[in-house]
Amino acid sequence: MTIDSSMSPDPEAVVQRQLEAYNACDLDALVAAYADDAELYEHPHTLLARGSAQIRARLAPRLREPNLRAHLVQRMVMGDMVVDQELITRTFPEGTGRLEMIAIYEVREGRIARAWFKSGAKTLDH
């Protein structure tokens, strides 16, 4: 029997699949990485979205940005928690640029159950 490693319940593999779906602008694969009742927060406790429908609605416009890309700077894994430091390339209302981001993911049963995002400095292209 062959095991499909792309569907591994390992927390790091789950978060990596989510990152790859984000960079591929694959909304279905991205939403599938999250549990049906997942919660997204602006760190520490501002709820951004709860459940697949709200997550889909929140992410769909972003995935239409032509230059969207998340570059993983570093990752730390401890049990069911994965912490990513990323540099995000985006199109902001005021123009294109980059944003530093820390993303904290709690993975349960092979899907992201909760995620917290902390934005850092934004730099616009000139």
C-alpha positions as a printed Julia matrix, in Angstrom:
126×3 Matrix{Float64}:
   0.0    0.0    0.0
   1.28   3.45  -0.94
   0.71   6.34   1.43
   0.09   9.72  -0.16
   2.48  11.94   1.78
   0.7   15.05   0.49
  -2.2   14.14   2.79
  -0.09  13.55   5.89
  -1.73  14.57   9.18
   1.69  15.74  10.4
   1.2   19.39  11.47
   4.19  20.64   9.5
   3.0   18.87   6.34
  -0.52  20.29   6.79
   0.8   23.85   7.1
   3.14  23.33   4.14
   0.18  22.17   1.98
  -1.68  25.31   3.06
   1.28  27.51   2.09
   1.59  25.82  -1.29
  -2.14  26.25  -1.96
  -1.86  29.95  -1.01
   1.04  30.46  -3.41
  -0.78  28.56  -6.16
  -3.87  30.74  -5.53
  -5.86  27.51  -5.23
  -8.83  28.55  -3.11
 -10.34  25.06  -2.84
  -7.08  23.47  -1.68
  -6.44  26.36   0.71
  -9.87  26.12   2.36
  -9.53  22.31   2.51
  -6.41  22.72   4.69
  -8.64  24.22   7.4
 -11.16  22.33   9.54
 -14.8   23.01   8.7
 -15.15  24.98  11.95
 -11.68  26.56  11.91
 -11.13  30.02  13.34
  -8.76  32.7   12.01
  -7.63  35.49  14.31
  -5.64  38.67  14.12
  -3.3   38.0   17.03
  -4.16  37.78  19.84
  -7.96  37.46  19.84
  -9.69  39.46  17.08
 -11.79  36.95  15.14
 -11.37  37.34  11.37
 -13.31  34.3   10.14
 -15.02  31.21  11.52
 -15.9   28.19   9.41
 -15.22  27.27   5.79
 -17.67  29.75   4.24
 -16.2   32.76   6.06
 -12.63  31.6    5.41
 -13.41  31.19   1.7
 -15.02  34.66   1.55
 -12.04  36.23   3.31
  -9.36  34.58   1.16
 -11.0   34.68  -2.29
 -10.26  38.37  -3.03
  -6.66  38.06  -1.89
  -6.0   35.08  -4.14
  -6.99  37.22  -7.14
  -4.04  39.57  -6.54
  -1.68  39.05  -9.52
   1.56  39.2   -7.51
   0.5   37.31  -4.37
   3.27  35.21  -2.87
   4.25  34.07   0.63
   7.95  33.45   1.15
   8.69  31.28   4.18
  11.56  32.84   6.15
  11.59  30.28   8.96
   9.37  27.7   10.62
   9.18  26.26  14.11
   7.16  23.16  15.0
   6.21  22.05  18.5
   3.63  19.27  18.77
   0.42  20.39  17.08
   1.6   24.02  16.75
   3.45  25.45  13.74
   4.84  28.99  13.71
   5.84  30.53  10.39
   7.68  33.78   9.77
   6.79  34.92   6.26
   7.38  37.76   3.87
   4.2   38.32   1.85
   4.18  40.05  -1.53
   0.79  41.65  -2.2
  -1.13  44.36  -3.95
  -2.33  46.79  -1.28
  -4.87  49.57  -1.93
  -1.95  52.03  -2.03
   0.18  49.85  -4.37
   2.36  46.74  -4.49
   4.73  45.8   -1.72
   5.68  43.39   1.0
   4.45  42.65   4.48
   6.17  40.8    7.3
   3.89  38.23   8.94
   3.97  35.71  11.75
   1.4   32.94  11.42
   0.66  30.52  14.25
  -1.27  27.38  13.33
  -2.9   24.81  15.6
  -3.36  21.55  13.71
  -5.83  18.86  14.79
  -6.7   15.65  12.95
  -4.78  16.67   9.82
  -6.35  20.12   9.37
  -5.76  23.6   10.73
  -8.18  24.18  13.61
  -7.11  27.72  14.57
  -4.69  30.26  13.17
  -3.4   33.58  14.46
  -1.75  36.21  12.28
   0.45  39.09  13.4
   1.41  41.64  10.74
   4.68  43.49  10.87
   6.17  46.21   8.74
   4.71  46.92   5.3
   7.03  48.19   2.58
   5.62  49.62  -0.65
   7.37  49.38  -4.0
   8.25  52.72  -5.56
